[in-house]
């Protein structure tokens, strides 16, 4: 492995270690230690969605034009680490939420920046990038194991651990290979940044249905990211954060399986399998418990690989196939804006009130009723998608796509 590959792999490991350290268990900390209600917890998780809607402007209009990528990555992680540490000291929702949004605005652009640095220093990204990106998934797993095994889920320590790791990555970024801004001296507009040229693809009914289905699915999806760890801790599953990393372990396996599955089943069937997996996962959570049905909890966690890889990564591949070379980047940006931005933000607004609706005396919850809401939502979307999505026959082999999150 070359020195550059080692640096890029270390960068990816730390990038996703930071995210995995605070994101998975923040809901447990906010709900149990700070006594925030479900609506407030949902809003807190919507901070990254707000940032996902704004960060394309930053990356496209600032980072890509004026600064070396590794330097702006360093700045964002150092500043972000300081801001996240400050957030860990906040106890009032208003102050915490405001500071968390500032942190998310620092962190979310770094996802695209780390990919950009990686691609710039690879001769064959199709072959080399997965070997580097998998270190990100491993970083997420390691963070979850540390937080879970040390029983830190209901404390501010995960936020502080992520803050420290962010500052370390910021300092390390100065040692990354020099990556000059891609669009220096070029005129760029908000239309370019938002990927609005990709709107022409919506003339294809199948593509329009795909975008609508992806957007709608992200609404029930936010229930998982926001409330799985609080749910598992409340019902008494030991070392919940560590056990949730099983999802990332299986994600690696399903990612390796994906090319084989696509070649035999096709895009539509794989997308439907991914959608169905979300509904099944929520049903497993609804009827699982820590006694006789504990296997349902583990099965729901393990399904993460199918849920994420078979829908979101396959969706990125589908977009790559449908878009011409000239608008391919714009199309991927548009997909990310609609799903990880708008879709997850709406999900964050709806998931919290649902959890509050089923709050019981004593601070516990009727989790079966909670999980049946996104299960029904995902099932309805699955049926509509199955009926309406009619993709054209593919004329080329699927290309690998970089996953956005673990």
C-alpha positions in Angstrom: 0.0 0.0 0.0 1.5 3.4 -1.0 2.0 6.3 1.4 -0.8 8.2 -0.4 -3.2 5.2 0.0 -2.3 5.0 3.7 -3.1 8.7 4.2 -6.4 8.5 2.3 -7.4 5.4 4.3 -6.6 7.1 7.6 -8.6 10.2 6.5 -11.6 8.0 5.7 -11.3 6.1 9.0 -11.3 9.3 11.0 -14.0 11.0 8.9 -16.5 8.3 9.7 -15.2 7.6 13.2 -16.2 11.2 14.0 -19.7 10.8 12.6 -20.3 7.4 14.2 -19.1 8.5 17.6 -21.8 11.1 18.2 -24.6 10.5 15.7 -25.7 7.0 16.7 -26.2 7.6 20.5 -27.0 11.3 20.6 -30.7 10.5 20.9 -30.2 8.5 24.0 -28.1 11.3 25.6 -30.6 14.0 24.7 -33.6 12.0 25.8 -32.3 10.5 29.1 -29.7 12.8 30.4 -30.9 16.2 29.1 -34.6 15.2 29.2 -35.4 16.6 25.7 -38.7 15.4 24.3 -39.1 13.4 21.1 -39.8 16.5 19.0 -36.6 18.2 20.2 -34.6 15.0 19.6 -36.0 14.8 16.1 -35.1 18.4 15.4 -31.6 17.8 16.6 -31.1 15.0 14.1 -32.5 17.2 11.4 -29.4 19.5 11.8 -27.4 17.3 9.5 -30.3 17.4 6.9 -30.3 21.2 7.0 -26.5 21.2 6.5 -27.0 18.7 3.6 -29.2 21.2 1.9 -26.7 24.0 2.3 -23.4 22.3 2.0 -23.5 21.9 -1.8 -23.5 25.7 -2.1 -20.4 25.8 0.1 -18.5 23.1 -1.7 -19.5 24.3 -5.1 -19.1 28.0 -4.7 -16.3 28.3 -2.1 -14.3 25.1 -1.6 -14.2 24.2 -5.3 -13.1 27.7 -6.3 -10.7 29.3 -3.8 -9.0 26.9 -1.5 -6.9 23.7 -1.7 -9.3 20.9 -0.6 -7.0 19.5 2.1 -6.7 22.9 3.8 -10.4 23.6 3.9 -10.9 20.1 5.2 -8.5 20.9 7.9 -10.2 24.1 8.8 -13.7 22.7 8.9 -12.7 19.8 11.1 -10.7 21.9 13.6 -13.4 24.5 13.9 -16.1 21.8 13.9 -14.3 19.9 16.7 -14.3 23.0 18.9 -17.9 23.7 18.1 -19.0 20.1 18.9 -17.1 20.2 22.2 -19.0 23.4 23.1 -22.3 21.6 22.1 -21.4 18.9 24.6 -21.5 21.4 27.4 -25.0 22.8 26.5 -28.0 21.7 28.5 -30.8 24.0 27.2 -32.4 22.8 23.9 -32.3 26.2 22.1 -28.6 26.7 22.7 -27.7 23.1 21.9 -29.7 23.0 18.7 -28.2 26.3 17.4 -24.6 25.1 18.1 -25.3 21.7 16.6 -26.5 23.3 13.4 -23.3 25.2 13.2 -21.3 22.0 13.8 -23.3 20.2 11.1 -22.6 23.0 8.7 -18.9 22.4 9.3 -19.1 18.6 9.1 -21.4 17.8 6.2 -19.3 19.4 3.5 -16.3 17.3 4.5 -18.1 14.2 3.2 -17.8 15.5 -0.3 -14.4 16.9 0.3 -12.9 13.6 1.5 -14.3 11.9 -1.6 -12.9 14.6 -3.8 -9.4 14.3 -2.3 -9.6 10.5 -2.8 -10.7 10.6 -6.4 -8.0 13.2 -7.3 -5.2 10.9 -6.2 -6.3 7.6 -7.7 -5.5 6.3 -11.2 -8.4 3.9 -11.2 -11.1 5.1 -8.8 -13.5 2.3 -9.7 -11.0 -0.2 -8.3 -9.2 1.8 -5.7 -11.9 3.9 -4.0 -13.9 1.0 -2.4 -10.7 -0.2 -0.7 -10.2 3.3 0.8 -13.9 4.0 1.5 -14.3 0.7 3.5 -12.0 2.2 6.1 -14.8 4.7 6.8 -17.2 1.9 7.6 -14.6 0.4 9.9 -14.1 3.8 11.6 -17.9 4.0 12.2 -17.8 0.4 13.7 -14.8 1.2 16.0 -16.5 4.3 17.3 -19.7 2.4 18.0 -17.8 -0.4 19.8 -15.9 2.1 22.0 -19.1 4.0 23.0 -21.1 0.8 23.6 -18.6 -1.3 25.4 -17.6 1.7 27.7 -21.4 2.4 28.3 -21.1 6.0 27.3 -24.4 6.2 25.4 -26.3 8.4 27.9 -23.4 10.8 28.4 -21.8 13.7 26.6 -18.6 11.8 26.2 -19.4 10.5 22.6 -19.8 14.2 21.5 -16.5 15.0 23.1 -14.8 11.9 21.6 -16.0 13.0 18.2 -14.8 16.5 18.8 -11.3 15.3 19.8 -11.2 13.0 16.7 -12.3 15.9 14.5 -9.5 18.1 15.7 -7.0 15.2 15.1 -8.3 14.8 11.6 -8.1 18.5 11.0 -4.4 18.5 12.0 -3.8 15.4 10.0 -5.4 16.9 6.9 -2.4 19.3 6.5 -0.4 16.1 5.7 -2.8 15.0 3.0 -1.7 15.2 -0.7 -2.1 18.7 -2.2 -5.5 19.0 -4.0 -6.0 22.3 -5.7 -9.6 23.7 -6.1 -11.3 22.1 -9.1 -13.2 25.2 -10.4 -10.6 27.9 -9.8 -11.2 30.7 -12.2 -14.4 29.2 -13.6 -17.8 30.8 -13.5 -20.2 28.8 -11.4 -23.9 29.4 -10.6 -26.4 28.3 -8.0 -27.9 26.2 -10.8 -24.6 24.3 -11.1 -24.3 23.8 -7.4 -27.8 22.5 -6.8 -27.6 20.2 -9.9 -30.7 21.8 -11.4 -29.5 20.7 -14.9 -30.5 17.3 -13.7 -34.2 18.4 -13.7 -34.2 17.5 -17.4 -34.1 13.8 -16.3 -37.5 14.2 -14.7 -39.1 14.2 -18.2 -38.5 10.4 -18.0 -41.4 9.1 -16.0 -39.4 6.3 -14.5 -36.7 8.7 -13.2 -39.4 11.0 -11.8 -40.9 8.1 -9.9 -37.5 7.0 -8.6 -36.8 10.5 -7.3 -40.2 10.8 -5.6 -39.9 7.3 -4.1 -36.4 8.0 -2.8 -37.6 11.3 -1.2 -40.6 9.7 0.4 -38.7 6.7 1.8 -36.3 9.1 3.5 -39.1 10.3 5.7 -39.7 7.0 7.6 -35.9 6.3 7.3 -35.2 9.1 9.8 -37.0 7.1 12.5 -34.1 4.6 12.4 -31.3 7.1 12.7 -32.9 9.2 15.4 -34.6 6.7 17.7 -33.1 3.2 17.3 -30.4 3.7 20.0 -32.9 5.2 22.5 -35.3 2.4 21.8 -32.8 -0.4 22.3 -31.5 1.2 25.5 -35.0 1.8 26.9 -36.1 -1.8 26.4 -32.9 -3.0 28.1 -30.6 -4.3 25.3 -27.1 -4.3 26.7 -24.3 -2.5 24.9 -26.8 -1.3 22.3 -24.3 1.0 20.4 -21.8 -1.8 20.1 -24.4 -4.2 18.8 -25.7 -1.7 16.3 -22.4 -1.9 14.6 -23.5 -5.3 13.3 -25.4 -3.3 10.7 -22.1 -1.9 9.4 -20.4 -5.3 9.4 -23.2 -6.7 7.2 -23.2 -3.5 5.1 -19.7 -4.5 3.9 -20.9 -7.9 3.0 -24.0 -6.7 1.1 -21.9 -4.1 -0.7 -19.7 -6.9 -2.0 -22.9 -8.8 -3.0 -24.5 -5.9 -4.8 -22.8 -6.2 -8.2 -23.7 -9.9 -8.4 -27.3 -9.2 -7.3 -27.7 -6.3 -9.8 -26.5 -8.4 -12.7 -29.1 -11.1 -11.9 -32.1 -9.3 -10.6 -31.9 -5.8 -12.2 -32.3 -2.4 -10.7 -36.0 -2.4 -10.0 -36.0 -5.7 -8.0 -33.0 -4.6 -6.0 -34.5 -1.2 -5.2 -37.7 -3.0 -4.2 -35.8 -5.3 -1.9 -34.2 -2.3 -0.3 -37.5 -0.6 0.2 -39.1 -3.8 1.6 -36.2 -4.2 4.0 -37.1 -0.9 5.7 -40.7 -2.0 6.3 -39.5 -5.4 7.6 -36.9 -3.8 9.8 -39.5 -1.6 11.5 -41.9 -4.6 12.0 -39.0 -6.5 13.6 -38.4 -3.6 16.0 -42.1 -3.3 16.7 -42.5 -7.0 17.8 -39.0 -7.6 19.1 -38.0 -7.6 22.8 -35.0 -8.6 24.9 -36.4 -12.0 25.9 -37.9 -14.5 23.5 -37.9 -12.3 20.5 -34.5 -10.7 20.9 -33.6 -12.3 17.5 -35.9 -9.8 15.9 -33.9 -6.9 17.3 -30.7 -8.4 15.9 -32.3 -9.2 12.5 -33.5 -5.6 12.3 -30.0 -4.3 12.9 -28.4 -6.7 10.5 -30.9 -5.6 7.8 -29.0 -2.3 7.6 -26.9 -3.7 4.8 -29.9 -4.5 2.6 -31.7 -1.2 3.6 -28.8 1.0 2.8 -26.9 -0.8 0.0 -29.8 -2.2 -1.9 -31.7 1.1 -2.0 -29.4 4.0 -1.7 -26.2 2.7 -3.3 -28.3 1.1 -6.1 -30.1 4.4 -6.5 -26.8 6.1 -7.0 -25.9 3.5 -9.6 -29.3 4.0 -11.4 -28.7 7.8 -11.5 -25.2 7.2 -12.9 -26.7 5.0 -15.7 -29.6 7.4 -16.6 -27.6 10.7 -16.6 -25.3 11.7 -19.5 -21.7 12.4 -18.7 -22.3 16.2 -18.9 -24.9 16.2 -16.1 -23.9 13.1 -14.1 -22.4 15.1 -11.2 -25.4 17.4 -11.2 -27.8 14.4 -11.0 -26.0 12.9 -8.0 -26.0 16.3 -6.3 -29.7 16.6 -7.0 -30.4 13.2 -5.6 -28.4 13.9 -2.4 -30.2 17.3 -1.9 -33.7 15.6 -2.3 -33.0 12.6 -0.1 -30.3 13.4 2.5 -31.4 17.0 2.7 -35.2 17.6 2.2 -36.4 14.0 2.8 -34.5 13.5 6.0 -35.4 17.0 7.3 -39.1 16.3 6.9 -38.5 12.9 8.6 -36.9 14.7 11.5 -39.9 17.0 11.8 -42.4 14.1 11.8 -40.6 11.4 13.8 -40.2 13.3 17.0 -43.9 14.1 17.4 -44.8 10.5 16.7 -42.5 9.3 19.5 -44.0 12.0 21.8 -47.5 10.8 20.9 -46.7 7.3 22.3 -44.9 8.5 25.4 -46.1 6.6 28.5 -46.3 7.7 32.1 -42.8 7.4 33.7 -41.0 8.5 30.5 -41.1 5.2 28.7 -42.8 4.7 25.3 -45.1 2.4 23.4 -42.4 1.4 20.9 -44.6 -1.0 19.1 -47.0 1.7 18.0 -44.0 4.0 17.2 -42.3 1.5 14.9 -45.6 0.6 13.1 -45.9 4.2 11.8 -42.7 4.1 9.7 -43.3 0.4 8.9 -46.7 1.3 7.3 -45.2 4.3 5.6 -42.4 2.3 4.0 -44.8 -0.5 3.0 -47.1 2.0 1.2 -44.2 3.5 -0.6 -43.0 0.0 -1.6 -46.4 -0.8 -3.1 -46.6 2.5 -5.1 -43.0 2.2 -6.3 -43.6 -1.4 -7.4 -46.7 -0.3 -9.4 -45.3 2.9 -10.9 -41.6 2.4 -11.4 -40.9 1.1 -14.9 -37.2 1.6 -15.8 -36.0 1.3 -19.3 -33.8 -1.7 -20.1 -30.2 -1.1 -19.2 -27.7 -1.0 -22.0 -24.6 -0.8 -20.0 -23.0 -2.5 -17.0 -23.7 -0.9 -13.6 -21.0 1.3 -12.2 -20.0 1.4 -8.6 -21.1 4.5 -6.7 -19.7 6.0 -3.5 -22.0 5.6 -0.5 -22.6 8.8 1.5 -22.9 7.4 4.9 -22.2 4.2 6.8 
